[in-house]
């Protein structure tokens, strides 16, 4: 069972580009905003049972694969704007070196948290994974 993470352009930009378009009415911020939305929509993260796969890019494609040995905790932070537009940041605390993962500007962050909560290891499995 896999879960594909979708990102919100408003959430990733923290609303600043949207505010610039509303206040400035210039064509250049609009073009920048459109390019930014296209680049954000080309970014995806797939979470499977044992790995996290990050894919990014339209012309220059990048793929990063990280092992997912066990999850200790998941937290969600959401601003007022995030509640209105349904985006937020998800912080994943996993087992291993460099294991903290932050997903910024995720669409529907509570669904991702629910999915990741199913993968949280109990205290007996944590001790076994750490000693291996």
C-alpha positions as CSV (number, residue, x, y, z in Angstrom):
1,X,0.0,0.0,0.0
2,X,1.5,3.3,-1.1
3,X,0.6,6.9,-0.4
4,X,1.5,9.6,-2.9
5,X,2.1,13.1,-1.3
6,X,0.8,16.1,-3.2
7,X,2.2,19.6,-2.5
8,X,0.4,22.9,-2.4
9,X,2.0,25.8,-4.2
10,X,0.4,28.2,-1.7
11,X,1.8,26.2,1.2
12,X,5.3,25.9,-0.2
13,X,5.5,29.6,-0.9
14,X,3.9,30.5,2.4
15,X,1.4,32.6,0.6
16,X,4.0,35.3,-0.4
17,X,3.7,34.8,-4.2
18,X,-0.1,34.8,-4.0
19,X,0.0,38.1,-2.0
20,X,2.4,39.6,-4.5
21,X,0.1,38.9,-7.4
22,X,-2.9,40.3,-5.6
23,X,-1.2,43.5,-4.5
24,X,1.1,44.3,-7.4
25,X,-1.0,43.4,-10.5
26,X,2.2,43.1,-12.5
27,X,2.7,40.6,-15.3
28,X,6.1,39.5,-14.0
29,X,4.9,38.2,-10.6
30,X,2.1,36.4,-12.5
31,X,4.7,34.7,-14.7
32,X,6.9,33.8,-11.8
33,X,3.8,32.4,-9.9
34,X,2.8,30.2,-12.9
35,X,6.4,28.9,-13.2
36,X,6.5,28.2,-9.5
37,X,3.1,26.3,-9.7
38,X,4.4,24.2,-12.5
39,X,7.5,23.3,-10.7
40,X,5.6,22.4,-7.5
41,X,3.1,20.3,-9.3
42,X,6.0,18.3,-10.8
43,X,7.3,17.4,-7.3
44,X,6.0,14.2,-5.7
45,X,6.9,11.9,-2.8
46,X,5.8,8.2,-2.7
47,X,5.9,6.5,0.6
48,X,5.9,2.7,0.6
49,X,6.5,0.1,3.4
50,X,10.3,0.4,3.3
51,X,11.3,3.6,1.4
52,X,10.5,7.1,0.6
53,X,10.9,8.2,-3.1
54,X,11.2,11.9,-3.9
55,X,10.8,12.9,-7.5
56,X,11.2,16.5,-8.8
57,X,11.5,18.4,-12.1
58,X,10.1,18.8,-15.5
59,X,13.2,19.2,-17.7
60,X,15.9,18.4,-15.1
61,X,14.5,15.4,-13.3
62,X,15.8,14.4,-9.8
63,X,15.0,11.3,-7.8
64,X,16.1,10.5,-4.3
65,X,15.3,7.3,-2.5
66,X,15.6,7.0,1.3
67,X,15.1,3.9,3.4
68,X,12.2,3.9,5.9
69,X,13.1,1.5,8.7
70,X,10.6,2.7,11.3
71,X,8.6,5.7,12.3
72,X,8.7,7.0,15.9
73,X,6.3,9.9,15.5
74,X,4.4,12.2,13.2
75,X,3.4,15.8,13.8
76,X,1.5,18.3,11.7
77,X,1.7,22.1,11.8
78,X,-0.9,24.2,10.0
79,X,-1.2,28.0,9.8
80,X,-4.5,29.8,9.6
81,X,-4.1,30.1,5.8
82,X,-3.2,26.4,5.8
83,X,-6.5,25.6,7.4
84,X,-8.4,27.6,4.9
85,X,-6.6,26.2,1.8
86,X,-6.1,22.7,3.4
87,X,-2.3,22.5,3.4
88,X,0.3,22.1,6.1
89,X,3.8,20.9,7.2
90,X,4.3,17.3,8.3
91,X,7.3,16.4,10.4
92,X,8.3,12.7,10.4
93,X,10.6,11.4,13.1
94,X,12.0,8.0,12.0
95,X,14.6,5.6,13.2
96,X,18.2,6.0,11.9
97,X,20.8,8.7,11.1
98,X,19.5,11.8,9.4
99,X,16.0,10.4,9.8
100,X,13.9,13.5,10.4
101,X,11.9,14.3,7.3
102,X,9.9,17.4,6.8
103,X,7.2,17.7,4.1
104,X,6.4,21.4,3.6
105,X,3.2,22.6,2.0
106,X,1.5,19.2,1.8
107,X,-2.1,19.1,0.6
108,X,-4.4,17.5,3.2
109,X,-1.7,16.9,5.9
110,X,-4.0,15.0,8.3
111,X,-4.6,12.3,5.7
112,X,-0.8,11.8,5.4
113,X,-0.5,11.8,9.2
114,X,-3.2,9.1,9.5
115,X,-1.3,7.0,6.8
116,X,2.0,7.4,8.6
117,X,0.5,6.7,12.1
118,X,-0.3,3.2,10.8
119,X,3.4,2.7,10.3
120,X,4.6,3.8,13.7
121,X,6.6,1.0,15.4
122,X,5.9,-0.1,19.0
123,X,8.5,0.0,21.7
124,X,9.5,-3.7,21.3
125,X,10.2,-3.3,17.6
126,X,12.1,-0.1,18.2
127,X,14.6,-1.8,20.5
128,X,15.1,-4.6,17.9
129,X,15.7,-2.2,15.0
130,X,18.1,0.0,17.0
131,X,20.3,-3.0,18.1
132,X,20.5,-4.4,14.6
